[in-house]
C-alpha cells in the first residue's frame, strides 16, 4: 500500500461532461503529481503541485485543471470530455518539491468516456 | 521522440531465469529510476541510480547506468511469477526548462511457471 488514495476507482461518463478526480497524498508528502496513462501514449505528466502551489506543468490540456488544497489533497478537473480522454489517471506524491525524488503512486482512476 | 525508451517492449521467460530490460535516453540526467506496474495497479518505485553511480543492487534487482551511452539496464535475477508486470524507466531531467521525470513506454514482462 503506497499510502496514496485516489477516488473514484472507476468513472463512466459521456462526451461533453465534466468530472473531478480526487487524490489524498501519502502522509507528510507535500508534492502531488497527476499523470495520464493511455494505451497509445504511455505515462504522460500533467501537472505538479507543491504545498498548495503549482510547481510544474506538463502536457495538460486547457480543458483540464487541478488544485491542491490546504490539507494537501488534490483534485483534477476534466471538462468538455472527449472520447480520447478515456484513460487511467494517476496521482503520485513525494515528500519534497523536487520531481526528481521517488514518487509514490495511487492505484488510479479509470475514466471511460462513452 | 521519447526521452526514455525501454527495450524490449515485451519479454516472456521461464520462472527462475534472469530478465534484462534496457532503457535509453537522450539528454543529460540527474538520476534514473525504475518502477514496476502490476496490471490495474499504480506504479511502484523500485530503485534510483544517480548520474555519478554505475551500478546499484536491491535484493534480486541490479541496475546499471552508462551515461556515456545514455543507457541503463535492469536485471531481475531468479525470476518469479510475481515479477510479472510492466517495468518503466524514468529519467530525471530538465526538458525545456521543466524539471520532471520523463517516462518510457515500458517493458511488459511475463514470467511463465
Interface residues (C-beta under 8 A of the other chain):
Chain A: X2 X4 X42 X43 X44 X45 X48 X56 X57 X58 X90 X92 X98 X99 X100 X102 X103 X104 X105 X106 X107 X108
Chain B: X2 X30 X31 X33 X35 X40 X41 X42 X43 X44 X45 X48 X88 X92 X98 X99 X100 X101 X102 X103 X104 X105 X106
